[in-house]
Amino acid sequence: MRSALAGDLLDALDMQAAVLDARGTIVAVNGAWKRFASANQGDRSTYYVGSNYLDVCEAAARRASGAGAQAVLNGIRSVMRGERERCTIEYPCDAPTQRRCFVVHVARFRHEGADYIGLVHEEITARKQAEERLQEAEATLRKVLEALPIGVWIMDREGHIIHGNSAGKRIWAGALYVGPEQFGEYKGWWLSNGRRIAADEWAATRAIRKGETSIDEEIRIECFDGTSKIILNSAVPLRDAAGTISGAIIVNQDITRRKAAEEQLRRATATVDAMNRELQEVLAREQDNARTDELTGVSNRRRFFELAEPMFAAAQRSCTPFSVLLFDIDDFKRCNDLFGHQVGDAVLRRVADIAREHTRGADLLARYGGEEFVVALPETDAEGAMTVAEHIRQGIAASRLRAGDREIGVTISGGVAEMQVGDDTLDRLIRRADQALYAAKDAGRNCIRPHAAEDGG
């Protein structure tokens, strides 16, 4: 009765269970194992009972490109050898048309004086896909927050900061990770009457404790470096499914330089909205036409100009910094001649990957032609562009690529130009970056040179 009940219980499970003897031969399987074998064109007469499971894992390890089957095999063997009593291993097991992921639980036990190994395979595909989607969503959110020119702070239900973007830290010249009880340590005054803001009057405090939403409260703050700014301060409470306050989002916008010109700010906002619509139209057209360099995966020259010219125009209208980096691979023709075009293509891909790692989501990286690349850097002055360019140069110089039995490395030379008053077109700015690139070549290559404003166009 007890044995039959246990068998019925195992057959009712959705997880695939099997029992191996001390040599790894399958001696028993449950109903889920049989259903899985049938669905995958397995042996429906025995459902692999009598087969050696270690041989199956070895064959799978030889076929698979990943290390999943080998890890399962190693885990089972370690339990069989008595190195451990049990283990749990996560592994992929893809079908021809579907990505799948499983967890196998391995345990050793004795029955009627003999040693056996119990295996339970549990499919976790849905869970893994959900985790991947969540990770992708979190990564996208962080990229969006970092790309925003306004400060964004996220607080938990106790009012402690759990994330602040770079713009927010620049506004305050740092961050103060305290709860609402210590909000008095923030120094702020209402712009309308000059009165000091009390700890319980801050928008963040009211959002956390009372569920209040505050939009664009004008206040003057003393930053953590002693400087003063005027900001628009907003706070919105976050609620869980039950309606309970679970945190808050606080938004800061530095309006110090624009406070004296409210009408100009309104026009600038309208301009930004129009620019966003223009960019959305460009992006919509991009969905219908390929604008990506097939070899490197970055934007091609055509896409660069379609996206960079509106960015350049927006920078002119708003009088914000805008820079261009132009670089190419040193002695690339010699690399192609020595190692062949396949290695040359691999070099181009590696250079593009490294450049992508050192640029922001708001920047625009493109293959300009041949071995030449261009980067548009909005809201970036020449000094900032030189920093980005140097990081790219150092990353490429430190990278190595295997070509047969040799490891090869390449370097780049680059030129940086910041938008000046005389740069009436993007082409003019790029030409100045090109002049700086030639200066880098003349200086011996493997270096970055800025275009000096006094050199003219």
HELIX and SHEET records of a PDB file:
HELIX    1   1 ARG A    2  ALA A   12  1                                  11    
HELIX    2   2 GLY A   31  ALA A   39  1                                   9    
HELIX    3   3 TYR A   53  ARG A   63  1                                  11    
HELIX    4   4 GLY A   68  MET A   80  1                                  13    
HELIX    5   5 THR A  125  ALA A  147  1                                  23    
HELIX    6   6 SER A  166  TRP A  172  1                                   7    
HELIX    7   7 PRO A  180  GLU A  185  5                                   6    
HELIX    8   8 ALA A  199  GLU A  201  5                                   3    
HELIX    9   9 ALA A  203  LYS A  210  1                                   8    
HELIX   10  10 GLU A  262  ASP A  288  1                                  27    
HELIX   11  11 ARG A  301  SER A  318  1                                  18    
HELIX   12  12 PHE A  332  PHE A  339  1                                   8    
HELIX   13  13 HIS A  341  GLU A  357  1                                  17    
HELIX   14  14 ALA A  382  ALA A  398  1                                  17    
HELIX   15  15 LEU A  426  ASP A  442  1                                  17    
HELIX   16  16 ALA A  453  ASP A  455  5                                   3    
SHEET    1   A 5 ILE A  26  VAL A  29  0                                        
SHEET    2   A 5 GLN A  16  LEU A  20 -1                                        
SHEET    3   A 5 ALA A 114  GLU A 123 -1                                        
SHEET    4   A 5 CYS A 101  HIS A 111 -1                                        
SHEET    5   A 5 ARG A  86  PRO A  92 -1                                        
SHEET    1   B 6 ILE A 161  GLY A 164  0                                        
SHEET    2   B 6 GLY A 151  ASP A 156 -1                                        
SHEET    3   B 6 ILE A 245  ASP A 254 -1                                        
SHEET    4   B 6 SER A 228  ARG A 239 -1                                        
SHEET    5   B 6 SER A 214  GLU A 222 -1                                        
SHEET    6   B 6 LYS A 187  TRP A 190 -1                                        
SHEET    1   C 5 LEU A 364  GLY A 369  0                                        
SHEET    2   C 5 GLU A 372  PRO A 378 -1                                        
SHEET    3   C 5 PHE A 322  ILE A 329 -1                                        
SHEET    4   C 5 ILE A 412  GLU A 418 -1                                        
SHEET    5   C 5 ILE A 448  PRO A 450  1                                        
SHEET    1   D 2 LEU A 401  ALA A 403  0                                        
SHEET    2   D 2 ARG A 406  ILE A 408 -1                                        
END                                                                             
